[in-house]
Amino acid sequence: MSKEINILSFAKFKQLKQKIVALTAYDYSTAVILDKSNVDVILVGDSLGMVALGYPTTHSVTMEDMIHHTKAVTRGVKRAFVVADMPFMSYQSDFKTAIENAGRLIKEANAKAIKLEGVNQHNLTIIEHLTSIGIPVMGHLGFTPQSVNIFGGNLVQGKDVDKANKLITDAKALEQAGVFSIVLEMVPSQVAKIITNQLNIPTIGIGAGHNVDGQILVTDDLLGKFTDFKPKFVRYYSTLADIMQEAINNYANDVKTAKFPLANESFHLDEMDEMQLESLIGSKN
């Protein structure tokens, strides 16, 4: 088992050109498996709204949802670095609310860091303050799901020179504000490479090519468990939805045909107790 990942590990990853392995988790049992699989970063993403709760977007996820799921994940983790997403409208409205909500994810849910999306002066001020009071922050650029209505859909960002240059500028602003790493989502690989080369902090890509410092996917995507849609950048490493469906169908058939449970899957009285019980019941009838 590798040693515990902490905030200092990220600079070492970048310096040693060691790729960062990141995945999502929303529950205890998944977190335990990821932690034993030498995953470096476990993100409790607001993607749980779509994957675990069935919402059409991430917008409906609340702070209580994030705290609930982050608590479950951190109970199962001993080694990986757990980052919790700040959900939609948990930090956009005002500075005080943003600080309080970030603090709850650290204090109540035991996350090691928080992640927030996008760059503007409000966000940069929040990041500067959070890092000054001991709360590490991960940035997120490119396609940021909380802004899907502004983008007009799940669209690649930075596809022309001006927009690509803005992403580069924004990444530098995030680094200057104090983030320890940046997720780059759905940006051209060439742009991701430039950003990665110009920053001293690591980049973690999702749909951003291989010229980044690490990769993240939604665990339910790579396992083929969440199949409502399949982004271009997702590779199925399993087809868990099919495996689960087959297993459940087999169980249902065994129940209906009285093949489950078998005798050795049940509990039994010994023969003497059974005879005494039958005698007792019979005497009352």
GIBELHU-V435488 format. One record per residue. N is the residue number from 0. RES is the residue in three letters. PSI is psi in radians with two decimals (none if undefined). OMEGA is omega in degrees with one decimal (999 if undefined). BURIAL is 1 if it has 9 or more other ideal C-beta (glycine too) atoms within 8 Angstrom, else 0. Layout:
# GIBELHU-V435488
n:N res:RES psi:PSI omega:OMEGA burial:BURIAL
n:N res:RES psi:PSI omega:OMEGA burial:BURIAL
This chain:
# GIBELHU-V435488
n:0 res:MET psi:2.28 omega:178.2 burial:0
n:1 res:SER psi:2.79 omega:180.0 burial:0
n:2 res:LYS psi:2.85 omega:-175.4 burial:0
n:3 res:GLU psi:2.41 omega:177.2 burial:0
n:4 res:ILE psi:2.30 omega:175.7 burial:1
n:5 res:ASN psi:-3.11 omega:-174.2 burial:0
n:6 res:ILE psi:-0.52 omega:179.9 burial:1
n:7 res:LEU psi:-0.35 omega:-178.3 burial:0
n:8 res:SER psi:-0.52 omega:-173.3 burial:1
n:9 res:PHE psi:-0.68 omega:175.6 burial:1
n:10 res:ALA psi:-0.64 omega:178.5 burial:1
n:11 res:LYS psi:-0.70 omega:176.6 burial:1
n:12 res:PHE psi:-0.81 omega:-178.8 burial:1
n:13 res:LYS psi:-0.81 omega:-177.7 burial:1
n:14 res:GLN psi:-0.72 omega:-176.9 burial:0
n:15 res:LEU psi:0.01 omega:-176.7 burial:0
n:16 res:LYS psi:0.70 omega:178.6 burial:0
n:17 res:GLN psi:2.07 omega:-176.1 burial:0
n:18 res:LYS psi:2.38 omega:178.9 burial:0
n:19 res:ILE psi:2.28 omega:178.0 burial:1
n:20 res:VAL psi:2.07 omega:-178.3 burial:1
n:21 res:ALA psi:2.44 omega:176.8 burial:1
n:22 res:LEU psi:2.90 omega:178.6 burial:1
n:23 res:THR psi:2.71 omega:170.4 burial:1
n:24 res:ALA psi:2.58 omega:179.8 burial:1
n:25 res:TYR psi:-0.02 omega:-176.4 burial:1
n:26 res:ASP psi:2.91 omega:-174.8 burial:1
n:27 res:TYR psi:-0.89 omega:-172.8 burial:1
n:28 res:SER psi:-0.67 omega:176.2 burial:0
n:29 res:THR psi:-0.72 omega:179.4 burial:1
n:30 res:ALA psi:-0.72 omega:179.2 burial:1
n:31 res:VAL psi:-0.79 omega:-179.7 burial:1
n:32 res:ILE psi:-0.80 omega:179.9 burial:0
n:33 res:LEU psi:-0.73 omega:-177.8 burial:1
n:34 res:ASP psi:-0.63 omega:179.1 burial:1
n:35 res:LYS psi:-0.18 omega:-177.5 burial:0
n:36 res:SER psi:0.25 omega:178.8 burial:0
n:37 res:ASN psi:0.55 omega:169.6 burial:0
n:38 res:VAL psi:2.33 omega:-175.5 burial:1
n:39 res:ASP psi:-0.75 omega:-176.0 burial:1
n:40 res:VAL psi:2.25 omega:172.3 burial:1
n:41 res:ILE psi:2.04 omega:178.8 burial:1
n:42 res:LEU psi:2.13 omega:168.8 burial:1
n:43 res:VAL psi:1.55 omega:-171.9 burial:1
n:44 res:GLY psi:2.69 omega:174.5 burial:1
n:45 res:ASP psi:-0.02 omega:168.8 burial:1
n:46 res:SER psi:-0.28 omega:175.6 burial:1
n:47 res:LEU psi:-0.48 omega:178.7 burial:1
n:48 res:GLY psi:-0.69 omega:-179.7 burial:1
n:49 res:MET psi:-0.77 omega:-172.1 burial:1
n:50 res:VAL psi:-0.76 omega:-174.1 burial:1
n:51 res:ALA psi:-0.50 omega:-173.8 burial:1
n:52 res:LEU psi:-0.18 omega:173.2 burial:1
n:53 res:GLY psi:0.28 omega:176.3 burial:0
n:54 res:TYR psi:2.72 omega:179.0 burial:1
n:55 res:PRO psi:-0.43 omega:177.3 burial:0
n:56 res:THR psi:-3.12 omega:177.7 burial:1
n:57 res:THR psi:-0.10 omega:-170.7 burial:1
n:58 res:HIS psi:-0.51 omega:-175.1 burial:0
n:59 res:SER psi:-0.14 omega:-178.1 burial:0
n:60 res:VAL psi:2.34 omega:-177.8 burial:1
n:61 res:THR psi:2.96 omega:174.0 burial:0
n:62 res:MET psi:-0.68 omega:179.7 burial:1
n:63 res:GLU psi:-0.65 omega:174.3 burial:0
n:64 res:ASP psi:-0.84 omega:-176.3 burial:1
n:65 res:MET psi:-0.71 omega:178.9 burial:1
n:66 res:ILE psi:-0.79 omega:-179.9 burial:1
n:67 res:HIS psi:-0.88 omega:-176.2 burial:0
n:68 res:HIS psi:-0.61 omega:178.6 burial:1
n:69 res:THR psi:-0.68 omega:175.5 burial:1
n:70 res:LYS psi:-0.78 omega:-179.5 burial:1
n:71 res:ALA psi:-0.74 omega:-178.7 burial:1
n:72 res:VAL psi:-0.84 omega:-175.4 burial:1
n:73 res:THR psi:-0.41 omega:175.2 burial:1
n:74 res:ARG psi:-0.42 omega:-176.4 burial:0
n:75 res:GLY psi:0.04 omega:-172.7 burial:1
n:76 res:VAL psi:2.28 omega:175.8 burial:1
n:77 res:LYS psi:-0.41 omega:-170.9 burial:0
n:78 res:ARG psi:-0.74 omega:-174.3 burial:1
n:79 res:ALA psi:2.85 omega:179.8 burial:1
n:80 res:PHE psi:1.99 omega:-174.9 burial:1
n:81 res:VAL psi:2.16 omega:177.1 burial:1
n:82 res:VAL psi:2.37 omega:179.5 burial:1
n:83 res:ALA psi:2.35 omega:176.5 burial:1
n:84 res:ASP psi:2.47 omega:166.6 burial:1
n:85 res:MET psi:2.03 omega:-174.7 burial:1
n:86 res:PRO psi:2.95 omega:-178.9 burial:1
n:87 res:PHE psi:2.28 omega:179.7 burial:1
n:88 res:MET psi:0.28 omega:173.7 burial:0
n:89 res:SER psi:-0.18 omega:-179.7 burial:1
n:90 res:TYR psi:-0.19 omega:-175.6 burial:1
n:91 res:GLN psi:-0.43 omega:-169.8 burial:0
n:92 res:SER psi:-0.86 omega:-179.5 burial:0
n:93 res:ASP psi:2.81 omega:-173.6 burial:0
n:94 res:PHE psi:-0.81 omega:-176.0 burial:1
n:95 res:LYS psi:-0.79 omega:179.7 burial:0
n:96 res:THR psi:-0.73 omega:-179.8 burial:1
n:97 res:ALA psi:-0.80 omega:-178.6 burial:1
n:98 res:ILE psi:-0.76 omega:-180.0 burial:1
n:99 res:GLU psi:-0.75 omega:-178.6 burial:0
n:100 res:ASN psi:-0.71 omega:176.5 burial:1
n:101 res:ALA psi:-0.73 omega:179.0 burial:1
n:102 res:GLY psi:-0.63 omega:179.1 burial:1
n:103 res:ARG psi:-0.68 omega:-179.7 burial:1
n:104 res:LEU psi:-0.55 omega:177.4 burial:1
n:105 res:ILE psi:-0.85 omega:-172.6 burial:1
n:106 res:LYS psi:-0.81 omega:-175.8 burial:0
n:107 res:GLU psi:-0.65 omega:-172.8 burial:0
n:108 res:ALA psi:-0.11 omega:176.2 burial:1
n:109 res:ASN psi:0.45 omega:172.2 burial:1
n:110 res:ALA psi:2.69 omega:177.7 burial:1
n:111 res:LYS psi:-0.36 omega:-178.1 burial:1
n:112 res:ALA psi:2.91 omega:175.2 burial:1
n:113 res:ILE psi:2.80 omega:175.5 burial:1
n:114 res:LYS psi:2.39 omega:173.4 burial:1
n:115 res:LEU psi:2.74 omega:-170.7 burial:1
n:116 res:GLU psi:2.50 omega:168.2 burial:1
n:117 res:GLY psi:3.07 omega:-179.5 burial:1
n:118 res:VAL psi:2.18 omega:167.0 burial:1
n:119 res:ASN psi:3.05 omega:-175.4 burial:0
n:120 res:GLN psi:-0.62 omega:177.1 burial:0
n:121 res:HIS psi:-0.88 omega:-179.9 burial:0
n:122 res:ASN psi:-0.74 omega:-178.8 burial:1
n:123 res:LEU psi:-0.68 omega:177.7 burial:1
n:124 res:THR psi:-0.72 omega:177.4 burial:1
n:125 res:ILE psi:-0.81 omega:-179.0 burial:1
n:126 res:ILE psi:-0.79 omega:-179.7 burial:1
n:127 res:GLU psi:-0.73 omega:-178.9 burial:1
n:128 res:HIS psi:-0.76 omega:-179.6 burial:1
n:129 res:LEU psi:-0.81 omega:-179.4 burial:1
n:130 res:THR psi:-0.52 omega:179.8 burial:1
n:131 res:SER psi:-0.38 omega:179.6 burial:0
n:132 res:ILE psi:0.20 omega:171.4 burial:0
n:133 res:GLY psi:0.31 omega:178.1 burial:0
n:134 res:ILE psi:1.89 omega:178.4 burial:1
n:135 res:PRO psi:2.56 omega:-176.8 burial:1
n:136 res:VAL psi:2.32 omega:171.6 burial:1
n:137 res:MET psi:2.35 omega:177.7 burial:1
n:138 res:GLY psi:2.98 omega:-178.0 burial:1
n:139 res:HIS psi:2.04 omega:-177.8 burial:1
n:140 res:LEU psi:2.96 omega:-177.8 burial:1
n:141 res:GLY psi:-2.31 omega:173.1 burial:1
n:142 res:PHE psi:2.05 omega:178.4 burial:1
n:143 res:THR psi:1.95 omega:-170.0 burial:1
n:144 res:PRO psi:-0.52 omega:179.7 burial:1
n:145 res:GLN psi:-0.29 omega:179.4 burial:1
n:146 res:SER psi:0.35 omega:-175.3 burial:1
n:147 res:VAL psi:-0.59 omega:-179.1 burial:1
n:148 res:ASN psi:-0.53 omega:175.7 burial:0
n:149 res:ILE psi:-0.70 omega:-178.3 burial:0
n:150 res:PHE psi:-0.40 omega:-177.9 burial:1
n:151 res:GLY psi:0.39 omega:179.2 burial:0
n:152 res:GLY psi:-3.11 omega:179.7 burial:0
n:153 res:ASN psi:1.42 omega:-170.6 burial:0
n:154 res:LEU psi:2.54 omega:175.5 burial:0
n:155 res:VAL psi:2.43 omega:-178.8 burial:1
n:156 res:GLN psi:2.65 omega:177.4 burial:1
n:157 res:GLY psi:0.60 omega:-173.9 burial:1
n:158 res:LYS psi:-0.06 omega:171.1 burial:0
n:159 res:ASP psi:3.01 omega:-171.5 burial:0
n:160 res:VAL psi:-0.81 omega:-177.2 burial:0
n:161 res:ASP psi:-0.77 omega:-179.0 burial:0
n:162 res:LYS psi:-0.61 omega:176.6 burial:1
n:163 res:ALA psi:-0.74 omega:-179.9 burial:1
n:164 res:ASN psi:-0.62 omega:177.7 burial:0
n:165 res:LYS psi:-0.69 omega:177.1 burial:1
n:166 res:LEU psi:-0.71 omega:179.0 burial:1
n:167 res:ILE psi:-0.77 omega:178.5 burial:1
n:168 res:THR psi:-0.74 omega:-180.0 burial:0
n:169 res:ASP psi:-0.68 omega:179.4 burial:1
n:170 res:ALA psi:-0.71 omega:178.3 burial:1
n:171 res:LYS psi:-0.64 omega:178.6 burial:1
n:172 res:ALA psi:-0.69 omega:177.4 burial:1
n:173 res:LEU psi:-0.75 omega:178.5 burial:1
n:174 res:GLU psi:-0.75 omega:179.2 burial:1
n:175 res:GLN psi:-0.61 omega:-179.6 burial:0
n:176 res:ALA psi:-0.40 omega:173.9 burial:1
n:177 res:GLY psi:0.17 omega:178.3 burial:1
n:178 res:VAL psi:2.63 omega:-178.3 burial:1
n:179 res:PHE psi:-0.22 omega:175.9 burial:1
n:180 res:SER psi:2.89 omega:-178.1 burial:1
n:181 res:ILE psi:2.26 omega:170.1 burial:1
n:182 res:VAL psi:2.26 omega:175.5 burial:1
n:183 res:LEU psi:1.96 omega:-174.6 burial:1
n:184 res:GLU psi:2.20 omega:173.8 burial:1
n:185 res:MET psi:1.02 omega:173.2 burial:1
n:186 res:VAL psi:2.66 omega:178.8 burial:1
n:187 res:PRO psi:2.49 omega:-175.2 burial:1
n:188 res:SER psi:-0.58 omega:179.6 burial:1
n:189 res:GLN psi:-0.66 omega:179.4 burial:0
n:190 res:VAL psi:-0.75 omega:177.9 burial:1
n:191 res:ALA psi:-0.66 omega:179.2 burial:1
n:192 res:LYS psi:-0.77 omega:179.9 burial:1
n:193 res:ILE psi:-0.82 omega:179.8 burial:1
n:194 res:ILE psi:-0.81 omega:-178.7 burial:1
n:195 res:THR psi:-0.73 omega:-177.9 burial:1
n:196 res:ASN psi:-0.44 omega:-175.7 burial:0
n:197 res:GLN psi:-0.12 omega:-179.0 burial:0
n:198 res:LEU psi:2.66 omega:174.0 burial:1
n:199 res:ASN psi:-0.17 omega:177.6 burial:0
n:200 res:ILE psi:2.72 omega:-177.5 burial:1
n:201 res:PRO psi:2.62 omega:173.2 burial:1
n:202 res:THR psi:2.52 omega:178.5 burial:1
n:203 res:ILE psi:2.05 omega:-172.1 burial:1
n:204 res:GLY psi:2.62 omega:168.1 burial:1
n:205 res:ILE psi:1.82 omega:-171.1 burial:1
n:206 res:GLY psi:0.62 omega:-177.8 burial:1
n:207 res:ALA psi:0.35 omega:178.5 burial:1
n:208 res:GLY psi:-3.00 omega:-174.7 burial:1
n:209 res:HIS psi:-0.08 omega:-178.1 burial:0
n:210 res:ASN psi:0.80 omega:177.4 burial:0
n:211 res:VAL psi:3.05 omega:-175.1 burial:1
n:212 res:ASP psi:-0.16 omega:179.1 burial:1
n:213 res:GLY psi:3.08 omega:-179.3 burial:1
n:214 res:GLN psi:2.56 omega:172.6 burial:1
n:215 res:ILE psi:2.47 omega:171.7 burial:1
n:216 res:LEU psi:2.80 omega:169.8 burial:1
n:217 res:VAL psi:2.15 omega:-174.8 burial:1
n:218 res:THR psi:-0.72 omega:-180.0 burial:1
n:219 res:ASP psi:-0.42 omega:175.4 burial:1
n:220 res:ASP psi:-0.92 omega:-175.6 burial:1
n:221 res:LEU psi:-0.46 omega:177.6 burial:1
n:222 res:LEU psi:-0.12 omega:-177.3 burial:1
n:223 res:GLY psi:0.53 omega:179.4 burial:1
n:224 res:LYS psi:-0.74 omega:174.8 burial:1
n:225 res:PHE psi:2.00 omega:-172.2 burial:1
n:226 res:THR psi:0.31 omega:178.3 burial:0
n:227 res:ASP psi:-0.64 omega:173.6 burial:0
n:228 res:PHE psi:2.77 omega:-177.8 burial:0
n:229 res:LYS psi:1.84 omega:177.4 burial:0
n:230 res:PRO psi:2.71 omega:-179.6 burial:0
n:231 res:LYS psi:-0.62 omega:-173.6 burial:0
n:232 res:PHE psi:-0.02 omega:-178.5 burial:0
n:233 res:VAL psi:2.33 omega:170.8 burial:1
n:234 res:ARG psi:2.22 omega:175.7 burial:0
n:235 res:TYR psi:2.06 omega:174.3 burial:1
n:236 res:TYR psi:-0.11 omega:175.0 burial:0
n:237 res:SER psi:2.96 omega:174.1 burial:0
n:238 res:THR psi:1.15 omega:-171.4 burial:0
n:239 res:LEU psi:-0.55 omega:178.8 burial:1
n:240 res:ALA psi:-0.74 omega:178.8 burial:1
n:241 res:ASP psi:-0.73 omega:179.7 burial:0
n:242 res:ILE psi:-0.78 omega:179.0 burial:1
n:243 res:MET psi:-0.74 omega:-179.2 burial:1
n:244 res:GLN psi:-0.74 omega:179.0 burial:0
n:245 res:GLU psi:-0.79 omega:-179.5 burial:0
n:246 res:ALA psi:-0.76 omega:-178.5 burial:0
n:247 res:ILE psi:-0.69 omega:176.1 burial:0
n:248 res:ASN psi:-0.70 omega:178.3 burial:0
n:249 res:ASN psi:-0.73 omega:177.1 burial:0
n:250 res:TYR psi:-0.84 omega:-178.6 burial:1
n:251 res:ALA psi:-0.72 omega:179.2 burial:0
n:252 res:ASN psi:-0.72 omega:179.9 burial:1
n:253 res:ASP psi:-0.65 omega:178.0 burial:1
n:254 res:VAL psi:-0.80 omega:-176.4 burial:1
n:255 res:LYS psi:-0.48 omega:-179.1 burial:0
n:256 res:THR psi:0.23 omega:177.4 burial:0
n:257 res:ALA psi:0.54 omega:175.4 burial:0
n:258 res:LYS psi:-0.12 omega:175.7 burial:0
n:259 res:PHE psi:2.30 omega:-1.2 burial:0
n:260 res:PRO psi:2.76 omega:173.0 burial:0
n:261 res:LEU psi:3.00 omega:-178.0 burial:0
n:262 res:ALA psi:-0.70 omega:-178.4 burial:0
n:263 res:ASN psi:0.00 omega:176.1 burial:0
n:264 res:GLU psi:0.20 omega:-178.1 burial:0
n:265 res:SER psi:2.93 omega:177.7 burial:0
n:266 res:PHE psi:2.59 omega:-173.1 burial:0
n:267 res:HIS psi:2.56 omega:166.7 burial:0
n:268 res:LEU psi:2.65 omega:172.2 burial:0
n:269 res:ASP psi:2.89 omega:-170.7 burial:0
n:270 res:GLU psi:-0.68 omega:-178.4 burial:0
n:271 res:MET psi:-0.78 omega:179.8 burial:0
n:272 res:ASP psi:-0.61 omega:179.8 burial:0
n:273 res:GLU psi:-0.75 omega:179.5 burial:1
n:274 res:MET psi:-0.73 omega:179.6 burial:0
n:275 res:GLN psi:-0.70 omega:179.7 burial:0
n:276 res:LEU psi:-0.77 omega:179.6 burial:1
n:277 res:GLU psi:-0.65 omega:178.1 burial:0
n:278 res:SER psi:-0.74 omega:179.9 burial:0
n:279 res:LEU psi:-0.79 omega:179.9 burial:0
n:280 res:ILE psi:-0.73 omega:-179.5 burial:0
n:281 res:GLY psi:-0.63 omega:-179.5 burial:0
n:282 res:SER psi:-0.34 omega:-179.8 burial:0
n:283 res:LYS psi:-0.16 omega:-177.5 burial:0
n:284 res:ASN psi:none omega:999 burial:0
